[in-house]
């Protein structure tokens, strides 16, 4: 087919359209634009002659298209009075064609408010408008319609195309409500929550999460999710490991520990869900530090109970044969010359060490008969220092004591406290291989308490080891059992007091013991 023939057919089609315009001038603009568009589409698809002939031979096709299109089409005059509508418009408004032409378009506007006045102004100024608004239908239903208005200044008729947007509106409302519910849950949850994208470039954390992670406002300026946790002290390798596991599994649960200032450690339990919505990942986490510490205390308590039960058996099973061994050692020592005196001395020393360990075990046995009485704490400390002075001299250590004046008597079990002071001061002496001073201070503290401070000049204790001091069988000494400090912690606990350890590497260690001046004893 030649382009000349095609042009002739399109020309004929336009002439036919002009004839239709004379039949119904109100359809002029819509028919003109629709026919031209249809002709253009048909030309590009290679069906020019066939479609052109259909338009030429059947002038009702465009009328049918007007009546049967899914969008509502309304033609109206300058005063707003409706002139013609198609079937889709009648279905939207629930009125017949005859009923529709009795109305103006403005009759169906739900609110003639400021937005309505602005729309009218835009139509008058620009001659066109695309907007959506609520229409009040004759049956009383309020419905959101999307519409396009086009003024035709040539013959005074105008066109409005309307489309029912109620379903989309209700869907948007449901989505918005869902988002609001999620937002309320996200913001109000007692658990920490973090939403973050797949590329780790953006994240959002709820108020509870900010509090649990102890984040400051300046920390939140970092938009990168990965850098946020790196700033909290997690390694890049650990973050990569977790992200790779999440990619493989789609869900990840576990525990993680985050270090804070002053050696504090916080433990968190977390659950991560990948692609929860819109390629966003969600972390839900909670602080379980107290739970972890409680589990440790329970484990320690179970161990102490086990040791207590074990101690009762040890007293009988070991001490009886030890008594026999001591007796036979003395007989042998008296019946031999001095050539074996060194061996006998080593044997007796080791037997004494065994006896000391048994005594420490027995402190853990339950029940114990402890008699509390009011005692001068300075007197107890002086007796302890006197016992350890000889050992201090051997290590080139001097013990200096400082006592507050007018210290009140302390309700305590003197021998038990003496055991605590011996354990701690003896450890202080032994850690100073090059000599030095041990400072012992006794003072009255706020809260009706006595404060005993024992400071050495040793190398100090690392922070990770301080937390383990007092645990069963944990010791930093080559031949230690760890029972001394464990027994000391238990005795102070039974007195209603606490032990706090302060240490700095290269500057020594301080044991702070706080004891209540009075203690209510159980009947």
LOKOL-742439 format. One record per residue (C-alpha): x, z, y; residue in three letters. Coordinates in steps of 0.25 Angstrom, whole numbers, padded with zeros to 4 digits, always signed. Example, Ala and Ser with C-alpha at 12.3 -4.5 7.8 and 13.67 -1.06 7.14 Angstrom:
BEGIN
+0049+0031-0018ALA +0055+0029-0004SER 
This chain:
BEGIN
+0000+0000+0000UNK +0006-0004+0014UNK +0007+0006+0025UNK -0002-0004+0034UNK -0014-0003+0024UNK -0012+0012+0024UNK -0012+0013+0039UNK -0025+0004+0039UNK -0032+0013+0029UNK -0028+0026+0037UNK -0033+0019+0050UNK -0046+0016+0043UNK -0048+0030+0038UNK -0046+0035+0052UNK -0057+0025+0057UNK -0066+0031+0047UNK -0063+0045+0051UNK -0066+0041+0066UNK -0080+0036+0061UNK -0082+0050+0054UNK -0078+0057+0067UNK -0090+0050+0074UNK -0099+0055+0063UNK -0095+0069+0065UNK -0086+0072+0077UNK -0085+0087+0073UNK -0076+0083+0061UNK -0067+0074+0069UNK -0054+0083+0070UNK -0055+0088+0055UNK -0058+0074+0050UNK -0047+0067+0058UNK -0036+0077+0053UNK -0041+0078+0039UNK -0042+0063+0038UNK -0028+0061+0044UNK -0022+0071+0035UNK -0029+0066+0022UNK -0024+0052+0026UNK -0009+0057+0028UNK -0009+0064+0015UNK -0015+0052+0007UNK -0005+0043+0013UNK +0007+0052+0008UNK +0001+0052-0006UNK +0000+0037-0008UNK -0015+0037-0009UNK -0018+0031+0005UNK -0028+0020+0002UNK -0036+0027-0008UNK -0039+0039+0001UNK -0041+0031+0013UNK -0051+0023+0007UNK -0058+0036+0002UNK -0059+0041+0017UNK -0064+0027+0022UNK -0074+0025+0011UNK -0080+0040+0011UNK -0081+0046+0024UNK -0087+0059+0018UNK -0074+0063+0012UNK -0069+0070+0025UNK -0083+0077+0026UNK -0082+0082+0012UNK -0068+0087+0014UNK -0073+0094+0027UNK -0084+0100+0019UNK -0077+0104+0006UNK -0063+0109+0011UNK -0060+0123+0007UNK -0057+0128+0021UNK -0069+0130+0031UNK -0070+0120+0042UNK -0078+0123+0055UNK -0081+0113+0066UNK -0086+0120+0079UNK -0089+0116+0093UNK -0083+0122+0106UNK -0093+0133+0107UNK -0089+0137+0093UNK -0102+0132+0086UNK -0099+0128+0072UNK -0102+0113+0070UNK -0098+0110+0056UNK -0092+0118+0044UNK -0088+0114+0030UNK -0093+0120+0017UNK -0080+0130+0016UNK -0084+0136+0029UNK -0098+0138+0025UNK -0093+0145+0012UNK -0084+0154+0021UNK -0095+0159+0030UNK -0106+0159+0020UNK -0115+0150+0029UNK -0121+0136+0027UNK -0116+0124+0036UNK -0129+0125+0044UNK -0127+0140+0046UNK -0113+0139+0050UNK -0116+0129+0061UNK -0125+0139+0068UNK -0113+0148+0071UNK -0101+0148+0079UNK -0087+0151+0073UNK -0086+0163+0082UNK -0098+0169+0075UNK -0090+0172+0063UNK -0078+0178+0070UNK -0078+0193+0065UNK -0071+0199+0077UNK -0071+0192+0091UNK -0059+0201+0095UNK -0046+0198+0102UNK -0040+0190+0091UNK -0053+0181+0091UNK -0051+0179+0106UNK -0036+0176+0104UNK -0040+0165+0093UNK -0050+0159+0103UNK -0039+0158+0114UNK -0029+0152+0104UNK -0039+0141+0100UNK -0043+0138+0114UNK -0028+0137+0118UNK -0022+0130+0106UNK -0034+0123+0100UNK -0031+0128+0086UNK -0030+0142+0079UNK -0026+0146+0065UNK -0030+0161+0062UNK -0038+0170+0054UNK -0049+0180+0057UNK -0061+0187+0051UNK -0075+0180+0051UNK -0088+0187+0049UNK -0096+0179+0040UNK -0112+0179+0040UNK -0113+0188+0028UNK -0105+0199+0035UNK -0092+0197+0028UNK -0079+0197+0036UNK -0069+0186+0031UNK -0055+0182+0036UNK -0055+0167+0039UNK -0042+0159+0042UNK -0046+0148+0052UNK -0040+0136+0060UNK -0046+0132+0073UNK -0044+0118+0079UNK -0050+0114+0092UNK -0054+0099+0094UNK -0055+0097+0109UNK -0059+0082+0107UNK -0073+0083+0103UNK -0076+0098+0105UNK -0076+0102+0090UNK -0067+0112+0083UNK -0063+0115+0069UNK -0060+0128+0062UNK -0055+0129+0048UNK -0057+0142+0041UNK -0052+0148+0028UNK -0056+0161+0021UNK -0044+0170+0021UNK -0052+0182+0016UNK -0046+0182+0002UNK -0032+0181+0008UNK -0035+0192+0018UNK -0040+0202+0007UNK -0028+0199-0001UNK -0019+0202+0011UNK -0027+0214+0013UNK -0024+0219-0001UNK -0010+0215+0000UNK -0009+0223+0013UNK -0016+0235+0007UNK -0006+0235-0005UNK +0005+0234+0005UNK +0000+0246+0012UNK -0002+0254+0000UNK +0012+0251-0005UNK +0017+0254+0009UNK +0011+0268+0009UNK +0016+0270-0005UNK +0030+0266-0001UNK +0030+0274+0012UNK +0024+0286+0006UNK +0030+0287-0008UNK +0038+0300-0011UNK +0047+0291-0019UNK +0058+0283-0012UNK +0055+0268-0012UNK +0063+0256-0008UNK +0058+0241-0008UNK +0069+0231-0007UNK +0071+0216-0009UNK +0078+0209-0020UNK +0090+0205-0011UNK +0092+0220-0006UNK +0091+0215+0008UNK +0079+0223+0012UNK +0073+0236+0008UNK +0062+0246+0012UNK +0063+0261+0008UNK +0051+0271+0010UNK +0053+0285+0017UNK +0054+0293+0005UNK +0065+0284+0000UNK +0072+0286+0014UNK +0071+0301+0012UNK +0076+0301-0002UNK +0088+0292+0001UNK +0091+0300+0014UNK +0092+0287+0022UNK +0093+0288+0037UNK +0087+0278+0046UNK +0100+0270+0048UNK +0101+0269+0033UNK +0088+0261+0033UNK +0094+0250+0043UNK +0102+0244+0031UNK +0092+0234+0025UNK +0100+0230+0013UNK +0095+0238+0001UNK +0108+0238-0006UNK +0116+0243+0006UNK +0106+0254+0007UNK +0110+0260-0006UNK +0124+0257-0005UNK +0124+0265+0008UNK +0118+0276+0000UNK +0130+0277-0009UNK +0126+0267-0021UNK +0137+0257-0025UNK +0134+0242-0024UNK +0137+0241-0039UNK +0126+0251-0042UNK +0116+0244-0034UNK +0120+0231-0040UNK +0118+0237-0054UNK +0104+0243-0051UNK +0100+0229-0045UNK +0104+0221-0057UNK +0097+0231-0066UNK +0084+0229-0058UNK +0085+0214-0059UNK +0086+0215-0074UNK +0075+0225-0076UNK +0066+0223-0064UNK +0065+0239-0064UNK +0075+0250-0063UNK +0074+0265-0065UNK +0085+0275-0063UNK +0093+0286-0056UNK +0103+0285-0045UNK +0111+0295-0037UNK +0115+0293-0022UNK +0126+0301-0016UNK +0124+0308-0002UNK +0132+0316+0008UNK +0138+0329+0004UNK +0139+0325-0011UNK +0124+0325-0013UNK +0118+0316-0023UNK +0104+0312-0024UNK +0098+0306-0037UNK +0087+0296-0037UNK +0078+0290-0048UNK +0073+0276-0045UNK +0064+0265-0050UNK +0066+0250-0045UNK +0056+0239-0047UNK +0060+0225-0044UNK +0051+0215-0037UNK +0040+0225-0035UNK +0034+0216-0025UNK +0038+0203-0017UNK +0053+0204-0023UNK +0054+0218-0018UNK +0060+0229-0027UNK +0056+0244-0026UNK +0064+0256-0029UNK +0057+0270-0031UNK +0066+0282-0031UNK +0065+0297-0031UNK +0075+0308-0028UNK +0078+0315-0041UNK +0090+0324-0036UNK +0083+0337-0038UNK +0078+0332-0052UNK +0092+0329-0056UNK +0097+0342-0051UNK +0086+0349-0058UNK +0090+0342-0071UNK +0104+0346-0069UNK +0100+0361-0067UNK +0091+0360-0080UNK +0102+0354-0088UNK +0111+0365-0082UNK +0101+0376-0085UNK +0099+0371-0100UNK +0115+0371-0101UNK +0115+0386-0096UNK +0104+0390-0106UNK +0111+0383-0117UNK +0124+0391-0113UNK +0117+0404-0112UNK +0112+0402-0126UNK +0125+0398-0131UNK +0132+0410-0124UNK +0124+0420-0132UNK +0129+0414-0145UNK +0143+0413-0139UNK +0144+0428-0136UNK +0142+0432-0150UNK +0148+0420-0158UNK +0161+0419-0150UNK +0164+0433-0145UNK +0164+0440-0158UNK +0175+0431-0164UNK +0182+0432-0151UNK +0182+0447-0152UNK +0189+0446-0166UNK +0199+0436-0160UNK +0203+0445-0149UNK +0205+0457-0159UNK +0214+0449-0168UNK +0222+0443-0156UNK +0225+0457-0152UNK +0229+0461-0166UNK +0238+0449-0167UNK +0244+0452-0153UNK +0248+0466-0157UNK +0254+0462-0170UNK +0263+0451-0165UNK +0275+0451-0156UNK +0275+0445-0142UNK +0279+0431-0147UNK +0264+0428-0148UNK +0259+0435-0135UNK +0257+0422-0128UNK +0248+0416-0138UNK +0240+0429-0139UNK +0238+0429-0124UNK +0233+0414-0124UNK +0223+0418-0135UNK +0218+0430-0128UNK +0217+0422-0115UNK +0209+0411-0122UNK +0200+0421-0128UNK +0197+0428-0115UNK +0193+0414-0110UNK +0184+0412-0121UNK +0178+0426-0118UNK +0176+0422-0103UNK +0169+0409-0107UNK +0160+0417-0116UNK +0157+0426-0105UNK +0153+0415-0096UNK +0144+0409-0106UNK +0137+0423-0108UNK +0134+0423-0093UNK +0125+0411-0096UNK +0118+0418-0107UNK +0103+0423-0105UNK +0098+0433-0102UNK +0109+0440-0094UNK +0108+0454-0090UNK +0112+0454-0075UNK +0111+0466-0066UNK +0110+0463-0051UNK +0114+0474-0042UNK +0118+0475-0027UNK +0133+0473-0026UNK +0143+0471-0015UNK +0147+0456-0016UNK +0160+0458-0009UNK +0164+0468-0020UNK +0161+0458-0031UNK +0169+0448-0024UNK +0181+0457-0022UNK +0181+0461-0037UNK +0181+0446-0040UNK +0192+0443-0031UNK +0201+0454-0036UNK +0199+0449-0051UNK +0204+0435-0046UNK +0215+0439-0037UNK +0226+0439-0048UNK +0221+0425-0052UNK +0221+0420-0038UNK +0236+0425-0036UNK +0240+0417-0048UNK +0234+0404-0042UNK +0240+0407-0028UNK +0226+0409-0023UNK +0221+0420-0013UNK +0206+0424-0012UNK +0201+0428+0002UNK +0188+0435+0003UNK +0179+0436+0015UNK +0167+0445+0015UNK +0156+0447+0026UNK +0154+0461+0030UNK +0141+0469+0026UNK +0138+0460+0015UNK +0125+0465+0008UNK +0126+0469-0007UNK +0122+0458-0016UNK +0112+0459-0028UNK +0120+0453-0039UNK +0126+0455-0053UNK +0141+0458-0048UNK +0148+0454-0061UNK +0141+0441-0062UNK +0144+0437-0047UNK +0159+0442-0050UNK +0159+0431-0061UNK +0154+0421-0052UNK +0165+0424-0041UNK +0176+0425-0052UNK +0172+0411-0057UNK +0172+0404-0043UNK +0185+0411-0037UNK +0192+0409-0050UNK +0189+0394-0049UNK +0193+0394-0035UNK +0207+0400-0038UNK +0209+0390-0050UNK +0206+0378-0041UNK +0217+0381-0031UNK +0230+0377-0039UNK +0238+0378-0027UNK +0233+0391-0022UNK +0225+0394-0010UNK +0213+0403-0005UNK +0200+0407-0011UNK +0190+0411+0000UNK +0179+0421-0004UNK +0168+0423+0006UNK +0156+0432+0005UNK +0146+0432+0016UNK +0131+0434+0019UNK +0123+0421+0019UNK +0109+0418+0025UNK +0097+0420+0016UNK +0102+0434+0012UNK +0113+0428+0003UNK +0128+0431+0000UNK +0137+0419+0002UNK +0150+0419-0007UNK +0160+0408-0004UNK +0172+0405-0013UNK +0181+0395-0007UNK +0194+0389-0013UNK +0205+0379-0008UNK +0205+0370-0021UNK +0204+0355-0022UNK +0188+0356-0021UNK +0178+0350-0030UNK +0172+0336-0030UNK +0157+0335-0026UNK +0153+0330-0040UNK +0159+0342-0047UNK +0153+0352-0038UNK +0139+0349-0043UNK +0144+0351-0058UNK +0150+0365-0055UNK +0142+0375-0063UNK +0137+0366-0073UNK +0140+0370-0088UNK +0154+0367-0092UNK +0158+0359-0080UNK +0171+0363-0075UNK +0183+0357-0066UNK +0193+0366-0073UNK +0201+0362-0085UNK +0198+0374-0094UNK +0185+0378-0087UNK +0172+0379-0094UNK +0163+0378-0082UNK +0156+0390-0086UNK +0161+0399-0074UNK +0154+0391-0063UNK +0142+0389-0072UNK +0141+0404-0074UNK +0143+0407-0059UNK +0132+0398-0055UNK +0123+0405-0065UNK +0126+0419-0060UNK +0124+0415-0045UNK +0111+0408-0049UNK +0106+0421-0056UNK +0109+0428-0043UNK +0100+0419-0035UNK +0112+0412-0028UNK +0119+0399-0027UNK +0132+0393-0028UNK +0136+0381-0019UNK +0150+0374-0020UNK +0157+0367-0008UNK +0169+0359-0010UNK +0178+0349-0003UNK +0189+0341-0011UNK +0203+0347-0006UNK +0196+0358+0002UNK +0191+0368-0009UNK +0178+0373-0014UNK +0168+0384-0009UNK +0158+0391-0018UNK +0147+0396-0010UNK +0139+0407-0018UNK +0126+0412-0012UNK +0119+0424-0017UNK +0106+0431-0013UNK +0109+0446-0008UNK +0097+0451-0016UNK +0091+0445-0029UNK +0078+0449-0035UNK +0080+0453-0049UNK +0070+0450-0060UNK +0064+0461-0068UNK 
